[in-house]
Amino acid sequence: MDLLTAAFPDVGATVHDAAEARRILALSMPEPPRLPEVGEVCDRLIPGPEGAPEVPVRVYRPYGEGPARAGAPTVVFFHGGGWVLGSLDSHDTTARAMCSASGSVVVSVDYRLAPEARFPEPAEDAYAAVCWAAENITSLGGDPQALLVAGDSAGGNLAAVCTIMARERGGPRIAHQSLIYPSTDPLAETESRRLNAEGYFLTEAAMRWFGAQYFGPDSDPTHHYAAPLRADLAGLPPAHVITAGCDPLCDEGRAYAAKLREAGVAVTEAHFPGMFHGFLAVGELLPDASEAMAGLGKVIAMTVSDRKIDG
């Protein structure tokens, strides 16, 4: 937690400019001790929403998979950072670990960031990336029946929103959603936000600042493309929701899982009472992070019907 706090700019308190926050983050992020091994990594540009710029993505392929062997799950992954921070590089280790743990093709998406691109533009970039992955899933090396979305924090919000967009817009078919300590209602007033407002890396001041950058003065934070917890969740794909007990977002993540169940959606949860927001990024330094990634890998791998999972 101290490592993450030291690396992250103190947004909402001493840092108020998004460009400055990104500069600080780029300079302070530590090098990972060991990058998870994958078979292939390539960067490319894909079409964005109509009238919008192309979207950079980074495609990770596992060992033993490739364009000639269509059979892996394909995960479209959205990084966290409050819709303001984060990049392909900041979440490179997480994407690699997900690819390695699950044997999946991972498409990490560099969606536009706020405040330069405010709601709903990042969400539209995310949906465009899901559509592109669906259209190109065979050439990516993926199973056409195993298209997934995943994301952490604000990226978890975008992943959840993409499933709602896909349902409302007639596709593509998403087989599963993996939500890692997701933001599901930016205006939520929960016990976890009150108890964990200070001292656990992600602060209430930072969350308010992130929301102000993303929504600005004119957007509606209660819209279901912003607050999926307020949406009708019937007919959405099965979900795996990871939450941390010392995270301000804990309660809304768990509430989202509960509401999905109430809507008849199959849900698995992995709750880590002693962990904090962002803990998965610490990787092998934390046993709970290793356990969470291993569990996530198994969930993703099982979306392919003939994939055998041990344990």
C-alpha positions, -999 to +999 in steps of 0.1 A: +000+000+000+029+023+008+045+015-025+014+024-044+008+056-024+044+067-030+040+061-068+007+078-073+002+115-074-018+130-045-047+140-068-076+160-053-053+172-025-019+186-037-022+178-074-052+191-093-040+192-130-045+159-149-014+164-171+008+170-141-007+139-124+002+118-154+038+132-155+043+124-118+029+089-123+051+082-153+082+093-134+074+075-102+062+041-112+087+014-101+100-012-124+083-046-118+107-072-103+098-098-130+075-095-159+051-125-163+061-144-195+037-145-224+041-158-260+038-126-280+031-089-275+022-064-302+009-028-303-016-017-329-042+009-337-079-001-341-109+019-353-125+041-326-161+052-324-176+069-355-159+103-359-134+096-331-096+089-333-082+054-336-077+035-303-043+021-294-044-015-281-017-040-270-024-076-278-009-103-256-009-139-268-001-169-245+024-196-253+011-222-276-017-200-290-017-179-322-037-169-352-035-204-366-049-220-335-083-205-326-093-218-292-083-194-265-105-170-246-102-134-257-102-108-229-107-071-237-091-054-207-096-018-195-070-003-171-079+016-140-069+051-130-101+070-124-107+075-161-079+101-159-047+082-153-033+048-165-021+035-198-010+004-217+024+006-199+010+012-163-010-020-166+014-041-187+023-064-158-014-070-150-023-078-186+007-101-189-002-119-157-038-123-168-027-137-202-003-161-184-027-172-157-056-178-181-040-189-213-061-162-230-055-136-256-056-102-239-064-070-257-055-041-235-072-009-245-057+026-243-090+045-242-092+083-242-088+099-208-106+127-190-108+156-188-097+158-224-123+132-233-152+132-208-181+108-203-192+090-224-162+091-247-140+066-228-169+042-226-176+045-263-139+038-270-142+007-248-173-005-266-156+001-300-127-021-288-150-049-278-167-047-312-133-048-330-122-078-309-154-096-317-150-090-355-113-101-354-114-128-328-104-157-351-073-138-364-064-129-328-063-166-320-095-167-300-126-189-296-155-170-312-177-182-283-154-169-256-152-131-258-148-116-224-144-081-209-123-073-178-111-042-160-099-029-127-114+001-108-125+026-135-117+000-160-140-024-142-167+003-146-160+004-184-161-034-186-195-036-169-208-007-190-197-025-222-219-055-213-249-031-209-241-014-242-238-048-260-272-058-246-288-026-257-271-023-291-276-059-303-241-072-296-215-084-297-221-114-275-199-112-244-194-145-226-182-132-193-172-101-174-143-100-148-146-069-126-116-061-103-126-038-075-149-019-099-165+015-096-202+008-101-218+040-088-197+072-087-222+089-064-225+059-040-226+067-003-215+035+013-200+023+046-168+013+029-164+048+014-168+062+049-145+038+067-118+037+040-119+074+030-083+080+042-052+059+047-057+031+023-041+044-009-074+054-027-089+084-009-123+100-009-106+133-021-091+114-051-124+098-060-142+132-060-114+146-082-116+117-106-153+121-109-150+158-116-126+152-144-146+124-160-181+140-158-173+177-158-201+201-150-226+188-176-226+150-176-249+128-156-231+105-131-263+086-126-266+075-162-264+037-165-234+040-187-217+058-158-233+039-129-240+003-139-253-004-104-283+018-112-290-002-145-313-031-152-289-060-151-311-087-165-296-106-194-260-096-188-232-122-190-219-141-160-195-122-138-165-127-115-161-098-090-130-092-070-132-069-040-109-057-012-120-051+024-099-019+029-111-003-004-136+026-005-151+008-036-157-025-017-194-021-009-204-010-044-185-039-060-202-064-037-236-046-042-231-050-080-225-087-076-256-090-054-277-071-079-265-093-108-276-124-088-310-108-082-313-103-119-306-140-125-270-136-136-244-162-125-218-146-103-186-157-085-169-135-060-134-133-046-133-111-015-100-103+003-108-086+037-073-074+044-065-060+010-067-025-004-076-009-037-051-017-064-036-047-046-037-070-077-010-047-093+015-057-066+016-092-080+039-118-065+048-094-036+015-102-020+001-138-016-035-125-018-026-108-052-012-141-065-043-159-053-067-134-069-049-136-102-048-174-101-085-175-094-092-150-122-072-170-146-092-202-139-125-183-143-114-169-177-100-202-189-133-220-181-152-199-206-138-222-233-160-253-231-133-279-238-106-263-216-096-285-186-089-267-153-070-283-125-080-275-089 
